[in-house]
Amino acid sequence: MLDVREPQEHETVNLGGLLIPLQELPRRLRELDRTRELVVYCHHGVRSMTAVNFLRANGFAKARNLAGGIDRWSLEIDSSVRRY
């Protein structure tokens, strides 16, 4: 999993994904494996969709967006994940 939120958001609550804020993604691509499936998330899914589009354009064919982000995850999957 790849978290593209800001560090203070990640500190508030996270799903255990690697933190690479969206603005840092272009220069940190080498930290990611192009051959593995990559689920990208943010707060509501907007930044992560931007990240997925960028990743796919750069050879990450298996990048997927967590629709609705960590907020939807909290509502539908795991209510112990704090909403903010």
C-alpha positions, 0 to 999 in steps of 0.5 A: 500500500502507498499512502500519498497524504502528508506526514501529519495526516499519516501520523493521525491515522494510517493503514500501514502503507509506505508514506510518499506524499503526492508532491514527492512521488515523481522523485521517489519512484525508484522506491516502488516496485513496478512489478507488484500490485500497488494500492494507493490511498489518501483521505478521500481518494482524489490525491490517490487517483492523481497518483495512480494516473501518474504511476500508470503513465510511468510503468506501474500498470498494477497501480490501483486507487483505494476509492473513497480513501481512508475515510471510506475504509473506516466507514465500510471496512474497519471502524477502528480506523479513526476518521478525521 
